Amino acid sequence: MTAEIGGFAIQFKVSGDASDLQPAAKNGAVIRATETTAGDAAAGKGINLLLHGDGGQSFFDFPNKGDQVGLLGVVALAPNDKMFWGGGGGNQRTDGVLHSKLLDALITNVLPQVIKMDSSKVFFMGISGGSFLLAGFFLPAFAEKYQSGAILGCGALPPQVQPSANFGKTLETMRIHFQTSAQEQDGIQVTIPQAIVSYLKAATDAQVDKKALAKKLTADATPKGTHCVFDGKQFVSGIQLLTDNYSRVIFGDGDIKGIGKVSTSAADNNQKFASGVPVAKLRNNAAGGVPQGSQLRTAAKGFPQGTQLRSAAGVFPQGTQLRSAAGVFPQSPQLRNAAVFK
């Protein structure tokens, strides 16, 4: 089926028995967004909306197809030629705000036309680039609205937009799990810790109860495989394993056969990637630099304000600017690794 929303076309698939679907749910149907509100909570089931990674593999595979503890699987295809959620590429998701709004409209104004849907049970799952959009854009803006749960698989970004007013407080009740693997892609080994630390800070700033947060915000990097290979075998089967255990992670004890218990409090997570980079904390990397995107500040008598560092190794984006703030770096700091700082 195809949703038409504000001039954009989003292909999507839904699962469920005939009794779960509306008459409009037909292969090839074009469903136009209406101003109708989301479904009647008493009328049907919830959904688990999965956002695929770059290239759309998980849209075509539909790994969350079916009904898992009353959540019907739904997948949506990014509305661009590259099939990148958030558009752009890499960490720069230039259409993240637009795509987040389109997804909200899909959930609110399209899906109730094809699913007998309980709008109070809208859950999410991201794979790679889909997790970039969820963590960096959609959840900061809309978590407060949906108050549900999300698995962020093999990818995440720290908030790229101003979070909603009560985003931090929402983390006290919304279940969010970051799942990665020991040999994750290098760039994602930077952005996942940044995202986790940012979410923890938002919760702390909102004075969220620590015990509640420990159960709601979790992270894991137990699988030994590479990017998204959670079963240690293949990309597709690894994603399928995580998807098959969605309810166990979001609602249960987080014990996945073949991985183990993954629901470790993000605040207390001391795991490291195979590279030695912490999963849930920020630190200087092994080359003596700082994760890309970090803002550096110098002591009052350290670097002159506005000093620029250029990186040959990709640790700093070229032209990163240093800002001066007393007491952050010691006076006259010594920078390591001539391959990084030129």
N, C-alpha and C positions, 0 to 999 in steps of 0.2 A: 504494500500500500504506500501511497505518497501523501504526505501532509503539505498543504499549501498555507504558508504563514507569512503574511506581509511581503509577498513577492518572492519568497524563498521556497524551494521544494526540498522536503526532507523525506527520504525513504525510510520506512520502518516496518518491523515485523512484530507481531504479537502472538502469544501462545495461549492455549486454553481450550476447554471443551466448548461445544456449541452453547451450553448453558451459561458460559462465562462471557460470551460475546454478544454484541449488539448486531442487529440486522445489517448494518452498514459495513461490517467486517467481511470484506470480500477481496480475494486476490486481485490486484490491479486497481483497486478503488482509489479515487482521489478524494481526500477528506479535507475540506476547507476549514480553517480555524474559525470558530464562532465565538460570540461573547458569552456563551453559556459557561456556567461555573463547573468546577470539577465534580466528579461523580458523587453519588449518594453513599455515605458510609455504610448504610444498612443494606445496600443493594448488591454488593459483590466483593471481590477480592482485591488485595493490594497488588502492586507491581514491583518488579526489580528491573530497572532500566539500566542496560549495559551500554557503555560508550567504548567503542573499539579503539585500537591503537592506530598509528599512522599507516595508511594503506587499506584499512578496512577489513582485515582478515577475520576478526571476531564477529563482524556484522554478518558475513557470509556463512561462517561456521555456526552462529547462533548457539553458543555454548550454554546459555541460561534458558534454553527452550524448555517449557513445561511449567509445572506448578510445584513450588517448593515452599512448604508450610504456609500455603495460602497466598503466596506471591507469584504472580504470573510473569514469566520472562518476556521482556520487551527489548528489542535492539533498534538503534537509530543510526543512520548513515550520515556522516558529516556532509554538509551541503557545499562541497567544492570538488574540483577535479582530482586533487591529490588525496582526497578522503582523509584530511587532517582535522580533527576536532580542535577548534580554536584557530585554524588557519595558520599562516606563517610557516614556521618550521623550528625544530629544536626547542629551545627554551622560550623563543619569541613567538608567542601565540597572539598574533595581531588582531584576530577576530574573536578573541575570548569573550569579550563583553557581549558582542552580538550573538554568538552561538549560545551563550548562557540564557539570554532572553528568549531565543528561539526554542530552546529546550523547555523552559518554563511554560511557554505558550503551547508546546506540544503536549505537555502533561495536563495543563489546565483546560485547553480549548479544543484539543483534537482527540486524545485517547479516550475520554469519556464517551465519545461518539461511537467507538468501536469495542470498548470493553465495559462490562458492568463493573465499575471500578469504585473501590473504597479509597477516596482521596486522602484519607488520613494515614494510609499505608503506602507511601511512595518511597521506595528504597533505590539505592544506586550502586553501580559497580563500574570502575574504570580499568582499562587495560592500557598501559603505557601512555600514549598521547591522550587517550581519554581521561586518564588520571590527572594529566597536566591540566586539562580544562576543569575537571571537577575540583581539584585541590586549589588551583590558582585563581579560579574565577567563579564557578558556579556555587560552590559551598560557601565561600565568604559572603556572597550576595544573597543566596536563597536557603541556606541551611535553616535559618530562623523560621522560614515559611514551612518547610517540610518536616523538621524535627523527627528524623527517622534514623537511617543508618546508611553507611557507605563503606565499601571496600575499595581501597586505592591500590591497584595491582601494578607493580613494576613501573612506578612513575609517580611524580608529584612535583608541584611547584609551591613555594610560599605564596600567600595571597598577592595577587597582582593588581587588585582593586581595593578600594576602601571597603572593608567589611561592613555589613549591616550593623546597626546600633547594638544589637544584643547577640552578635555572633559568638563572642567569647562565652557568654552565659549559656548559649545553646549547647556548647560542648559538654556541659554537665549532664545533659540528658540524651544527646544524639550519639549513636554508636559509630565510631570511625576507626577503621583498621588499615594500617599501612603494611602491605605485604611486598617484600622484595626477596632477592636471592643473593648469595654470597659473592657471586661473580657478576653482579649487575654492571651495566654500562658505566663507564667512568663519569660521564656528565651527570647521570642520574644519581650516582653516589654523592654528588654535591647537592642536588636539589631536594632529594628526599629528606636528609637531615635538616636542611633549611626549612622545609615545610613543617616537619615535626616540631622543631624549635619554635617556629612562628605560631603554630596552633597552641602549643603549651603556654606560650607567653600570653596569647589572647585569653586563654582560660584563667591564667594566674591574675592577669589584670582585671578580670571580671570577678575575681575572688571565688572561683569555683572550688567546691569542696574537693580536697586532694584524693580522698578515698573514692569518691564518685568518679572523678576523672580517671583514676587508675583503671577502672573497669570499662570506661567508655572509650578512651583514646589509647589504642594499643598499636604495637609495631613488631615486625618479625623479619629476620633475614636468615632463617634456618636452612632453607633449601640450598644445596651446593651448586646448583646449575647456573647458567648464564641468564640473560635478560628474559624474564617471564617463564623460564623453564623450571617451574616449581616442583615438578616430579623428577627432575634430574635426567629427563629423557629428551623431550621435544617441546618446542614453543606451543604448539596446539594442544598437546596432551597436558602440558603444565597448566595452561589456562583452564582447561576442562576440569582438572583436579580441584583448583581453587573455586571454580564456579559451582561444582557439585557440592562443595562444602560451605556454600554461602551461609545457609541458615545456622550451621554449626559455629561459624565464626561470629556472626552478628547476634544470634540469640542464645547460643550454647556455650560450651566450655572451650571452644577453639581448638579442639584436638582433631587434627586432620591425619588420617591414616596415610603413611608415606612421608609425612613431614614432622608430625608431632604437635605439641601444644603451641599455638602461635600467638595466643592472646596475652602477650607480655605488656605490662603498662609502659607506655612510651616514656613516661617520666623516669622510670626505673630501668629502662632497657640499656644494657651495657654491651650489646652485641656489636661486632665490627664486620665490615665486608672483608673479603679475602685480602684486599689491598691494605687493610689496617685502618681504614677510615671508619669512624664510629657511625652507626646507623641512626642514632637519635640525638646526637650531640654535634656541635660545631667545634672544629679545631683546625690549626694550621696543618696543611697537608705535608706529605713526606718530602716534597721538593723544597720546603721552606717557605712556601707561599701561603696564600689564603684562598679559600674557595671562591670561584668566580662569582661575582655579584656582591661580594662582601664590601661594606663601606669601611675604610680604614681612617682612623683619626690619630693625629700625632700629639705628643706633648707640646706645651707652649713653646719650647725651645728646640723642638725636633725639626721635622720637615716644614718648610714654608708652606702656608696654606695654598692649596691649588697645585702642589707638586704632582706631576704625572709620572706614572710608571708604565712601561711598556713590556709586554710579555712575549717571549718567543715560544714558550711552551704551552701557552693557552691557559695559564692559571689565572692571570688577570685579563679581562678584555682590554684591548689596546685603548689607551687614553683614560684608564681608570683614574679618578681624581681622589687625592687624599685631603681630608679635612682636618683642621687642627682643633683638638679639644684636650685641655690639660689633664694629665694623669692617666691617659689611656695607654700610650706607648711611653717607655722610659726615655729620658733625654738622650739624643744621639743613638737611636736604636741601630743595631747591626742587622742588615738584611742578608739572608743566606741565598746561595745558589745563583751563580753568575749566568746560568742558562735561563733563569727565570727573569731576573731583573737586568735590564740593559739601559 
